Amino acid sequence: MVTVRVPATSANLGSGFDCLGLALAVTAEVAVTVEPPDGNDHSLAPMITTAARAAYREAGRPEPAELRVVWEDSNSKRPIPIARGLGASAAARAAGIVAANVLMDRPLSDDQLLNVGAQLEGHADNIAPALFGGMQIVIRDAGDWLRLAVPLAEDLKIVLFIPDLEMLTRESRARLPQRLKREDAIFNVGRAAMLVAALEQGRWELLDASTQDRLHQSARSEQFPALYDIIDAAKDAGAHGGYLSGAGSTIAAFATDDVERVARLMQQAAVARGYSGRTMITEPSTEGATIIQP
């Protein structure tokens, strides 16, 4: 049996659509064994076993006849939410890939792990931090995925409002524009570059401008009309900037002070627009998928 601890992740960070992702200090522990399932499978178990089998194929090894998966959130009060834009699918796939690699005595390199995960996900902004932790920049180059870790300044907190509203990634992406005006592309490219530098240097005063976006958030707000009201409430409470996490529906805010107040005002803004949900205060994590057993 191999047990892997995997983090939740937050992707896009506003302006960095499909190329920026961040591991969070919210984790699950996933055990994978080469034996028949016991009938008590977690809803993400098929995703985990599919990823594990993809790793076996990548290594050129015979796939196990059967695999059993046990998923346990590391803290029952802070589970990784599903279909809320916090990388549950990436966590599941990272766990399956890493567990399979250990079961095979680690034939796959980090680059191969990333390529397998990104192929399954369809993009790499969540799977990269799920595998390797921290903040990751990812790009596609000639069929391969390249990544670069970004060291973050200290004291940064991530305040999350997690609605009861589900936003499925496939449906959310279907709403995105097929074409961009040149000025909109420039708007996002410049802000994504500034966002990376601001987070590394601790230039918190730049986060409001650099999390702004013209590529995906406006289209996705059609599913969640309270999006901008909740972001504005976070900033009114002292947050440095806010954004839709991944494909949604979670809204994340960067903060260094008054985080309880930020969480409270985000929830109040949601309730005022008729949306229920809960808040969570967390922080970036440098830990990606980690073997904890054996």
N, C-alpha and C positions, 0 to 999 in steps of 0.2 A: 504494500500500500504506500502511496505517496500522497502527502497532504501539502497543499500550496495555499499560502495566504496571499490574497489579491486585493488591490485597492479599487474603490470607486474612482471615477475620473470625471473631469469637467472639460469639455472640448469647445473649440471655437474662440472662447473668451471675448466674444464680441466681433472684433474685426478679423480674427485669424481663422476664417472659415476653412475647415478641412485640413488645416496645417498646424494648429496649435492645440496642445492638450496638457492637462495638469492632473497628477495623481493627488488624491485626497486622503486624509487620515480617517477614512471609513473603510472597513475591510470585511471580507468574508474568508472563511477557511473551507477549502474544497478538497475532499479526499477522493482519490481515484484508485480503484483496485481492479485487477484482471480476474473478474469472477462475475457470475450472473447477477443482474439487478435484483433487488429485494422487493420491488413493488412500491416502495415509498419514495420515489424519485422526486426531486425538486423540479419545478417547472423549467429550469434552465439546464437540467441534466442532458437532454438531447443535444443541446448546443455544445456542452462540454465534451461529450463523447465524440461528436462530429469533428471537433477541433483536434481531439487526441488522435483520431484516426487519420486526419490530414497530416499530422506530424509524422506518424508512422510512414505514410506514403512518401512524404518529403525525404525521409531518411532511407527509403527503399527497403523498409522492413515489412514483414507480414503483419497485418493488422490482427489484434486479439479477437477471438471469436465473440467475447462478451466483455463489457466493462460496467462496473458499478460506480456510482457517484453519490457522495454525501456532501451536501452544501450546508454550512452553518455560518450565520452571520457572527462575526467576532464579538459584537455587542448587540444583544437582542433589542435594545432600545434604539440602536442606530443601524438598522439593516441597510444594505444597498438597495434602493428602490428600483423597481422594474418599470420600464417605459416612462421614465421621468427625466431622461437626459443626463444621467449620471454614470453611464458606461457599464450597465449591468451585463450587456452582451459581450463587451470587451473583456470584462473581468472573467466571465465564464470561459471565453475562448482562450484567454491567457492561461487560466488554470489548466485547461485541457492540454494545451500545447506544452506547457512547462512540465506538467506531470508525466506526459507521454515521453518527453525527452529524457527525464530521469529514469523512467522505467526501461528505456532503451540504452541506458548508460551514457547519455548526453552526446549523441552524434551530431546534433544540430548546433550551428553557431547562432550568435545573437541575431545576425542579419537574416538567417533562415527563419528563426522564430518570428521575426517581424514580418517577413514576406508572407509566411503562412497565415499569420493573424490578419494582416491587411487584406489578403485575398478573400478571407472569409468575411471580414467586416465590410469590404468594399471601399474602405478608406482607413487611414492609419492614425488619425488624431487621437482616438481613444486607446487603441491597442498599444501604441508606443509607451505612454505613461503607465498603462496597466502592466506591461511587461517589465519596464525598466525604472519606473518611478520618476518623481520630479516633474519639471516642465519640459516638454519635448517639442521641438520643431520637426515636422516631417514633410518631405516632398517626394514626388515620383520622378524617377529619372531612368529613361530607357527600360522601363519594365521593372526596375528595382525601387525599393523604398529606402530613402536615406533619412537619417535622423541626427539631431544634435540636441544635447541636453543644455538647458539654460539654468545657471545657478540663480537662485532667487534671494533678494534681500530679506533680512529677518523681520519678524514681528507681523507678517501678513496673515490675516484671517480671511476665511471665506464664509460668508453668511448665506445660507440657502433658505429659500422658501420653496417647499416641495408641495405643489398642489395635489389635490385628489384627482385632478384632471389628467388622463393619460394622453400623450402625444406620441403615436407610433412613428418611428424614424421613416419608414417607407412613405407613409402618408404626408409627413412633414416635408420631406425632400421633394415630393411631387409638386408642391406649391412654389418651389423656387423658380426665379426667372431664368429663362434659357439664354438671354443676352443681357449684357451690361453696357451702359454708356461709358465712354472713355473716362469722363470725370468721376464716375462712380467707382471704376476700377482703381483709379489713382487715389481716391478717397480711402478705400480699404487697404491698399498696399502700404501707403504711408502710415496709416494708423497701426497696422499690424507690426510694422517695423518699430515704431515708437513704443508700442506696448511691450515688446520683448525687452527693449532697453530700459524702459521705466521700471519694469518688474525686477530686472537684475540690479539696477542702481538704487532702488528704493525711492524713485521720483514719483511718489504717490499722487502729487498734484496733477500729473499728466494722465492718470488713468481714466478720468472722465472722458476726455477727448479721444484717447486711444482705444477705448472699448466701443466707440460708436461704429455703426455698420450700415452699409447700404446694399448688402448682398443677400442676406437671408432673414434677418430678424423681422423686418417689416412684413414679409410674406407670411412668416410663421405667426405673427401677431393676429392674423385673421382667425386662427384657431384659438388664440388666447388673448382676447382684446385688452385684458388688464396688464399685459406685459409692461408697457412703458409707465403706467401709473405706479406699479410696484418698484420699478427701477428708480423712478423719481422719488418715491417715498424713502428708499434706502439712502439716496444721496442727501435728502433733506435731514435724515437722521445722523449723517456724518460719514457715510460710506464714500469711498473715493471713486467708485464707478460700478456699474452693474451691467449684466448681460444675460441672455438666454443660454442656459447650459446645454450644450449639445443640440439635439433636435427638440428639446423641451420635454416636459413643461416646467422643470425646475428653473428658478431664477436665482442667479448667484450675484453676490456683491463683494467687492474687495473692501476690506476695512482694517483699520489698525486700532481704533478706539471706539468706545460706546457700542460694542457689538451687540449687546443685549437690546439696546434701544433700536439699532438697525433692524434686528430680527422682528421686534415688536411692531415697528411701523410698517415693515413689509407685509406682515400678516394683516394688520389693520387695513392697509390699502387693498389687499386681496378680498377681504371680507366685504369691504365697502362696494366692491364690484361684483359681489355674489359668488366668490370662489372660496372654498374651504381648503385647508391644507395644514401643514406643520412647518416649523422652522428647525434648522439645524445649524450650529456653529462649528466649523471645523477649520482645518488649515492644510496647506500643501504638505505632501509627504514625499520624502526622497526614496521611499521603499516601494519597489514594484512587486511583481510576483516573486514570492520567496518560499523556498522549501523549508517547512518546519517539521516534517517527518517523512522519511527517516532522516 
